[in-house]
Amino acid sequence: MSPLRDDPRILVAADTVHHAVPVARRLADTFAAVRVSTNPADIASDFEVYRPNVLVLAFDTLDGAKRCCDRLYGESTLVHETAHKTIVLCGPDDVRRVYDACKEGTFDDYVVFWPATHDGPRLALAVDHALHLLSSAQSDAPAAGRLAAYARQLASLEPALERYARSFAAQVDVTHTVAAATPCLEGDGDALRSHFDRLGESVDALCRAAQALASALGPQLRTAHAMNAITGHLRPHVLAVDDDGLQRCTLERLLAGTRVDLTCAASGAQAFRAIRARRPDLVLMDVDLPDLSGMELTRRLKSVEPLAQIPIIMVTGECRRTVVLESVRAGAADFMVKPFCRSTLIDKLEAFLPGAIV
C-alpha cells in the first residue's frame, strides 16, 4: 500500500457548517484525516495549509461549487503542484450539468448526495477510488510522446555513425597511401621509413578502436530501433489553453491529419486539471485568459519540477516586444502570433517534438 492510500488527507469545503460537518463525519468513519473549510473566501489558504489529496465540495448549489473551485485555482499558488482529486456533491436535478462539468474537467467525480442520502457508503467509495487513481498516476516520468521522440532521436544516430565510419575508413586509406608513397631521403631513409611505419601502426590502432566502438554501439542502436518500433504508435499530446472557442476549433482543424492528440482548456483552472489528468508533451498557451494570465500560468507550471520540462509556446494576437520579453522571462520556449498558418504551427511543434507530428 502506498503512503497516499495509507494516510490520505481529505478536505470538505462548503459555504456553511451545516453542510460541511455531516459530510466530514460520514467520511471520518472511513478516513482518519478529515478537515473542513466553511468560508469560500478562505478556500485557497485552507487548501494550502492542509494540502489535501481529495477535495470534497459540499455546496448547496452546483454553481457555488464551481465558484469555489475557480477561486481556489485563481488564488492559490500551490494548488497546481498539489496532486489531488475533486469530488462534488449534488442533487438529482443537477446530474446532467455535473456530468458535463466532469467531462470538461471542472471536477473529477460527483456523488448524488442532496437532499437525502440513500447510499451512505457511496461517498467513501468515491474518495477511495479517487485515491487509487491518484496513487496510480503519481509519476515523474516524462510523457509517452516525449519518450517516443527520444527514441526516434536515438535511432537516428545510426546513419550518422555509419557516415562517420566510412569517412574515417577513407581517411585511413589515404594516410596509408601517402605513407607508402613517400620517398626515402638519402641518408635518412631508414629513419623516415621507421617513422612512417610507426605512423601506420598508430593509424591501424585507431582504426581498430573505431571498429570496437562501432561494435559496442551496435546493441544500443538495435535497442533504440526496438524502442522506436514500440513507441511508433504513440501520439504526442498537445494541450491548447485558450478561452476563444473559435481559436480552439481552428487549432483542431489545422492539426487534423497529424498524429497529435489535442486537448483544449478554456481557463487556467481547466489547464491545471487537464495537466493533472494527463501530462502533455507541449502546451500552446494563450496570453489572455479569463482567470489567470498565460504568463502567470506559465510561471506556476515552471515552478514545479516535473512540469517544468514541458515546453510552452506562448500564443497572442499582438506582437509587442514587451509581451515577447515577458513570455521569455516566464519560461516560455517559443512564441507565436495569431492568426497563424498550418505550416508555421507544424514547424513550431516539430521543433520540440521532432518526427512525432506528421
Beta strands, then each sheet from edge to edge (+ up, - down):
strand 1: 9-13
strand 2: 33-37
strand 3: 54-57
strand 4: 85-90
strand 5: 109-112
strand 6: 237-241
strand 7: 261-265
strand 8: 282-286
strand 9: 312-316
strand 10: 334-337
sheet 1: 2+ 1+ 3+ 4+ 5+
sheet 2: 7+ 6+ 8+ 9+ 10+
end
